[in-house]
Amino acid sequence: MAESMTETEQRPSGVPYPGTPEGRRGTGDPGPAPHDGQEAPELLERSRALVDPAMRAAVESLPGSMRRIARYHFGWEHVDGSPAAGHAGKAIRPALVLAAAAALGGPAARAAAVPAAAAVELVHNFTLLHDDVMDRDPTRRHRPTAWTVFGDADAILAGDALQALALRLLAEDPHPAAAPAAARLADCVMELCAGQHTDTDLEHRAPGEVTLDEVLAMAEAKTGALLGCACALGALYAGAGPEQVAALDGFGRQAGLAFQLIDDVIGIWGEPLRTGKPAGADLAARKKSLPVVAALVSGTPAAAELAALYGKPYITGDSEGIARTALAVERAGGRDWAQTEAADRMAHAMQELARAIPDPEAAGGLLALAEFVTRRSS
């Protein structure tokens, strides 16, 4: 088996925020204190505490059959309906909504943005339910995916119901930002669907027929769009102007691309005990992930070897084949390219964040969350 990366190896290189000591040396401004690694987990925990009640209340309004599937998917119940101790993921996207609102409008704006944060997380989970069916992923969050338990049709319908819940939350919200937020979220859903369509289309194309630009555009649509939308919705609820909203959308998109690059690296070399998925699952599915496509277009001998391996279907249980495939991706430069590109995307994200929020202290929560999602090992 290919050796999994250490946490340090999976991290993109650090990117200074414009305005910090690294970004403006010689100005005499000490800038904010460096993050101690605890700020993001604390933000995520506080965000979950604010958003979970709204999420649970929304899910409780579903018809019984859909409610059961949603509760299971979120980790709130076991298959038999008994309570479970799990939670609905890391809640990064709602945390971004609340952090953006707080950065631009303070605690009052953050409190007002809770329905928007819940709506974003409901949309995210709608995509997860559908993606798991389309990708035939057997596990998520360390247990069987909803489609493996309830069947394809029920998982798809539950995802549809979550999307409807998201839009209803905004439709019923009296906040003046709710209407533009709903329109922006609806646009984002269409972009997500287009990105997923491209993703599934790429899987049916030969390895040599896929370009890196196509896969980057797909990744922005599938991952960057919703993170950008989350930040933009927080800005809208804080009463921000169009330029700040656009800049925070750009920040989220670029951080989302960095997130996807690291996620793709973890999908190949991550440790199953940490990821909750089998080792090399993306390679077994012959996914055209970013490191794989970068390797395929490298023009190296290893790229030719990888194309030959990807041109054959995966044989269940062939761990040696997965190891050879992972090694070919690495030898063709896919792993190094993905890590370098993730750092570059984070640099672009920091530029957009500084444009929206020049004060690095005020932007600290968003910065901590961006660092958290791109410096992870699972």
C-alpha positions in Angstrom: 0.0 0.0 0.0 1.1 3.6 -0.6 2.3 5.3 2.5 -0.2 8.0 3.7 1.1 11.5 4.1 1.7 13.0 7.5 -0.5 16.0 8.5 2.4 18.4 7.8 2.9 17.0 4.3 -0.8 17.5 3.5 -0.7 21.2 4.3 -0.2 23.9 1.7 2.5 26.3 2.6 1.5 29.2 4.8 0.1 32.3 3.2 0.4 35.7 5.0 -2.7 37.8 5.2 -2.1 41.2 3.6 -1.7 43.5 6.6 0.0 41.0 8.9 3.7 41.3 9.8 4.5 38.9 7.0 2.5 40.9 4.6 3.7 44.4 5.4 7.1 44.2 7.1 8.7 47.5 7.9 5.5 49.4 8.6 5.8 49.2 12.4 2.4 47.6 12.6 2.6 44.4 14.7 -0.6 43.0 13.1 -2.8 40.4 14.8 -1.5 37.6 17.0 -0.9 34.3 15.1 -3.6 31.7 15.3 -3.0 29.1 18.0 -4.9 26.4 16.1 -7.9 26.6 18.5 -9.8 29.5 17.0 -11.3 27.6 14.2 -12.6 24.6 16.2 -14.1 27.0 18.7 -15.8 29.0 15.9 -17.1 25.7 14.5 -18.4 24.7 17.9 -20.1 28.0 18.5 -21.6 28.0 15.0 -22.9 24.5 15.4 -24.5 25.5 18.7 -26.3 28.4 16.9 -27.3 26.6 13.8 -28.2 23.0 15.0 -31.5 24.1 16.6 -32.6 25.7 13.3 -31.5 22.6 11.4 -33.3 20.2 13.7 -36.4 22.3 13.6 -36.4 22.4 9.9 -35.8 18.7 9.6 -38.7 18.0 12.1 -41.1 19.7 9.6 -40.4 17.0 7.0 -42.8 14.2 6.2 -42.0 11.2 8.4 -40.3 9.1 5.7 -38.0 12.0 4.7 -37.4 13.0 8.3 -36.1 9.5 9.2 -33.6 9.5 6.3 -32.4 13.1 7.1 -32.0 12.3 10.8 -29.9 9.3 9.9 -27.8 11.2 7.3 -27.0 14.0 9.8 -25.9 11.4 12.4 -28.7 12.2 14.8 -30.2 8.8 14.7 -29.3 5.2 14.1 -31.0 3.1 11.4 -33.5 1.8 13.9 -34.5 5.4 14.9 -32.7 5.4 18.3 -30.7 8.5 19.2 -27.1 8.7 18.0 -24.3 10.8 19.3 -23.0 11.9 15.9 -23.3 15.4 14.4 -23.8 16.8 10.9 -20.2 17.1 9.9 -17.8 20.0 10.7 -20.3 22.7 9.8 -17.7 24.7 8.0 -20.2 26.4 5.6 -22.6 27.8 8.2 -19.5 28.9 10.2 -18.4 30.9 7.2 -21.8 32.6 6.9 -21.7 33.6 10.6 -18.1 34.6 10.5 -18.7 36.9 7.5 -21.7 38.4 9.1 -19.8 39.0 12.3 -16.8 40.5 10.6 -18.9 43.1 8.8 -21.8 43.6 11.1 -20.9 42.4 14.6 -22.8 40.0 16.9 -26.2 41.3 15.9 -25.6 40.5 12.2 -24.3 37.1 13.2 -27.4 36.3 15.2 -29.6 37.5 12.3 -27.8 35.3 9.8 -28.6 32.0 11.5 -31.4 31.1 9.1 -29.0 31.7 6.2 -26.3 29.6 7.8 -28.8 26.7 8.3 -30.0 27.1 4.7 -26.4 26.8 3.4 -25.8 23.7 5.4 -29.1 22.1 4.2 -28.0 22.7 0.6 -24.6 21.2 1.3 -26.2 18.1 2.7 -28.6 17.9 -0.3 -25.5 17.7 -2.5 -23.9 15.0 -0.3 -27.0 12.8 -0.4 -27.1 13.0 -4.2 -23.3 12.8 -4.7 -23.1 9.6 -2.6 -25.7 8.0 -4.9 -24.1 9.1 -8.1 -20.6 8.2 -6.9 -21.7 5.0 -5.2 -19.8 5.9 -2.1 -20.5 3.3 0.6 -19.5 5.4 3.6 -19.7 8.9 4.9 -18.8 10.2 8.4 -17.6 6.7 9.4 -20.9 4.9 8.7 -22.9 3.6 5.7 -24.3 6.2 3.4 -28.0 6.9 3.3 -28.5 5.2 -0.1 -26.9 2.0 1.1 -29.4 1.9 3.9 -32.6 3.3 2.4 -32.0 2.8 -1.3 -31.3 5.2 -4.1 -34.7 6.7 -4.6 -35.3 7.5 -0.9 -31.8 9.1 -0.6 -32.4 11.3 -3.6 -35.8 12.3 -2.4 -34.4 13.2 1.0 -31.8 15.4 -0.7 -34.5 17.1 -2.7 -36.4 17.8 0.5 -33.4 19.3 2.2 -33.0 21.7 -0.7 -36.6 22.7 -0.4 -36.2 23.3 3.3 -33.2 25.6 2.7 -35.2 27.8 0.4 -38.2 27.8 2.7 -36.0 29.0 5.6 -35.0 32.1 3.6 -38.5 32.6 2.2 -39.9 32.7 5.7 -37.2 35.0 7.1 -38.3 38.6 7.5 -34.8 40.0 7.3 -34.3 42.4 4.3 -31.4 40.3 3.1 -33.4 37.1 2.9 -34.7 37.6 -0.6 -31.4 38.4 -2.3 -29.8 35.6 -0.2 -32.4 33.2 -1.5 -31.8 34.2 -5.1 -28.0 33.9 -4.6 -28.4 30.5 -3.0 -30.7 29.3 -5.9 -28.1 30.4 -8.4 -25.5 28.6 -6.4 -27.5 25.4 -6.5 -27.7 25.6 -10.3 -23.9 26.1 -10.5 -23.5 23.1 -8.2 -25.6 21.0 -10.4 -23.7 22.1 -13.5 -20.4 21.2 -11.7 -21.7 17.8 -10.7 -22.9 17.2 -14.3 -19.4 18.0 -15.6 -17.9 15.7 -12.9 -20.0 12.7 -14.0 -19.4 13.4 -17.6 -15.6 13.4 -17.1 -15.8 9.9 -15.6 -17.1 8.6 -18.9 -14.2 10.1 -20.9 -10.9 8.6 -21.6 -8.0 9.7 -19.4 -6.4 11.6 -22.3 -9.6 13.6 -23.1 -9.7 15.6 -19.9 -7.9 18.9 -19.4 -6.8 20.5 -16.2 -8.7 23.7 -16.9 -11.9 21.7 -17.2 -11.3 20.0 -13.8 -10.5 23.3 -12.1 -13.7 24.8 -13.4 -15.6 21.8 -12.2 -14.0 22.0 -8.8 -14.9 25.7 -8.5 -18.5 24.9 -9.4 -18.8 21.9 -7.1 -16.9 23.1 -4.1 -15.9 26.8 -4.4 -19.3 28.0 -5.3 -21.0 27.0 -2.1 -18.2 28.3 0.1 -18.2 31.6 -1.8 -22.0 31.7 -1.5 -21.8 31.1 2.3 -19.4 34.1 2.7 -21.6 36.3 0.4 -24.7 35.5 2.4 -23.0 36.5 5.6 -22.0 39.7 4.0 -25.6 40.3 2.7 -27.0 39.8 6.2 -24.5 42.4 7.5 -25.7 44.9 5.0 -22.5 45.0 3.0 -22.3 46.6 -0.4 -21.9 44.8 -3.8 -18.1 45.1 -3.8 -17.7 43.6 -0.4 -20.2 40.8 -1.2 -18.3 40.0 -4.4 -14.9 40.0 -2.7 -16.1 37.7 0.0 -17.6 35.4 -2.6 -14.2 35.4 -4.3 -12.5 34.6 -1.0 -14.8 31.6 -0.4 -14.4 30.4 -4.0 -10.6 30.5 -3.9 -10.5 28.9 -0.4 -12.9 26.3 -1.7 -10.6 25.4 -4.5 -7.7 25.0 -2.0 -10.1 22.9 0.1 -10.9 20.7 -2.9 -7.2 20.3 -3.8 -6.4 19.1 -0.3 -9.5 16.9 -0.3 -8.4 15.2 -3.5 -5.0 14.6 -2.1 -6.6 13.0 1.0 -8.8 11.0 -1.2 -5.7 9.3 -2.6 -3.3 9.2 0.3 -5.5 9.8 3.3 -5.6 7.4 6.3 -9.0 5.6 6.3 -9.2 5.7 10.1 -9.2 9.5 9.8 -11.2 10.0 6.5 -13.9 7.4 7.2 -13.5 6.1 3.6 -11.6 3.2 2.2 -8.0 3.9 1.1 -7.7 5.0 -2.5 -11.5 5.1 -2.9 -11.2 7.9 -5.6 -8.6 5.9 -7.5 -10.7 2.7 -7.4 -13.6 4.8 -8.8 -11.3 6.1 -11.5 -12.2 9.6 -10.5 -10.6 12.4 -12.6 -9.6 14.3 -9.4 -7.3 17.3 -9.6 -4.0 15.5 -8.7 -4.9 12.7 -11.1 -5.5 15.0 -14.1 -2.4 17.1 -13.3 -0.5 13.9 -13.4 -2.1 12.7 -16.6 -1.3 15.9 -18.5 2.3 16.1 -17.2 3.8 14.4 -20.2 6.0 12.1 -18.0 6.5 8.4 -18.4 4.5 8.0 -15.2 1.6 9.8 -16.9 1.5 7.2 -19.6 1.6 4.5 -16.9 -1.3 6.2 -15.0 -3.3 6.5 -18.2 -2.9 2.8 -18.8 -4.0 2.0 -15.3 -7.0 4.3 -15.4 -8.0 2.9 -18.8 -8.8 -0.4 -17.1 -11.7 -1.0 -14.6 -10.7 -1.5 -10.9 -10.8 -5.1 -9.7 -12.4 -5.2 -6.3 -9.9 -5.9 -3.5 -6.9 -5.1 -5.7 -4.9 -3.2 -3.1 -1.7 -3.6 -5.0 -3.3 -2.0 -8.0 -4.4 1.0 -5.9 -0.9 1.4 -4.6 0.6 1.3 -8.1 -1.9 3.9 -9.2 -1.2 6.2 -6.3 2.5 5.9 -6.9 2.1 6.8 -10.6 0.1 9.9 -9.7 2.9 10.9 -7.3 5.7 10.2 -9.7 4.0 12.2 -12.4 3.9 15.2 -10.1 0.2 15.2 -9.3 0.7 15.4 -5.5 3.2 18.2 -5.6 1.2 20.2 -8.1 -2.0 19.9 -5.9 -0.2 21.1 -2.8 1.5 24.0 -4.6 -1.8 25.0 -6.3 -3.6 24.8 -3.0 -1.1 27.4 -1.6 -1.6 29.6 -4.6 -5.3 29.5 -4.3 -5.1 30.4 -0.6 -2.9 33.4 -1.6 -5.6 34.6 -4.0 -8.2 34.0 -1.2 -6.3 36.2 1.2 -6.1 39.0 -1.4 -9.9 38.8 -1.8 -10.4 38.8 2.0 -8.2 41.8 2.4 -10.2 43.6 -0.3 -13.4 42.9 1.6 -12.1 43.4 5.1 -8.9 45.4 5.3 -8.6 45.0 9.1 -7.0 41.6 9.7 -8.3 41.6 13.2 -11.9 41.8 12.0 -11.2 39.2 9.3 -9.6 36.8 11.9 -12.5 34.4 12.1 -12.7 33.9 8.3 -9.0 33.6 8.1 -8.9 30.9 10.8 -11.7 28.9 9.1 -9.9 29.1 5.7 -6.7 27.9 7.3 -8.5 25.1 9.1 -10.2 23.7 5.9 -6.9 23.7 3.9 -4.7 22.4 6.7 -6.4 19.2 7.5 -5.8 15.5 7.2 -9.3 14.2 7.0 
